[in-house]
């Protein structure tokens, strides 16, 4: 079966979202690889229709996979983080509150107030869910990840009133590190203006993700360690989180999702160029496509399932398709220019 896309009316494969003449499905020789290390992809919304986006290969090839679409924050967003083990946060009772947004008329949206607000002067959340058990962190951010509001169950009254807001400081609390290491659930809400210049806003849920114990973020930040060194410190990776987009988009995802700072950061140290080659710019050697990063990272943590290399073969063939399409377009343009020039010369004669 196939569908058509836009005005081009090209038949599109519903499984891989590629034109049927370049369908990837039959190229996945080992579909549904039973990877024991789960993979979570934060997929930039603007990458979804890019012909060279390799997340589609991961979707076809990996069984244990979660993909969450992430948009840029152009106005405001907020995150609610709930502990998977609500009894693990020693030190304080009650739930954190997050009264971050109000309607333009001053009425509070979803204004069910928690009976056990953590502190009278630190009432920063509303009960958006029917059951707020285990809600530990609430944070609101603006464009570029600037934090406008932050509350968590480990902060003191003085820190609650402090104008300096830093997500990184949460991990300074040993009890916070212990509780969050047992896993958490993160929910993101995007707040958008309905009309430019008009004070009308709406808020909708963008994603909800479970981040289990043993999760790591694959991102080369300043605090990232070589993924090959994890065995030496006895850390077992159970969930690999990958950011999908161009380098600039990946950096935006990172800066606009402060909850990623909770996770251990790992990086790949490879010197080879991506199979993207000349069809998509890579800043330098070692900057790989999403599917290349996933395959190399899974291998680094001991995942040697049959078929992983086949995913790279599929990616290479997809790049080859794009290269041929590029050459065909250039050839057609050259022929059109040459034909025009010949017609011009003939008219002069």
Secondary structure, DSSP 4 states (H G I P E B T S, - for coil): -EEEEGGGTEEEETTT-SBGGG--GGG-TT-SB--SSEEEEEEEGGGTT-TT-THHHHHHHBSSEEEEEE---SSEEEEEEEESSTT--TT--SB------B-TTSPBTT----TTBS-TT-------SS--TTEEEEEEE-GGG-EEEEEETT--HHHHT-S---GGGGGGSHHHHHHHHT-EEEEEEEEEESSTTS--EEEEEEEEEEE-TTEEEE---TT-EEGGGTGGGTPPP-EEEEEES-HHHHHHHHHT-GGGGGSEEEE----SPPTTTTSS--SSTT---HHHHHHHHHHHTT---TTHHHHHHHHHHHHHHHHHHHHHHHHHHHHHHHHHHHHHHHHH-
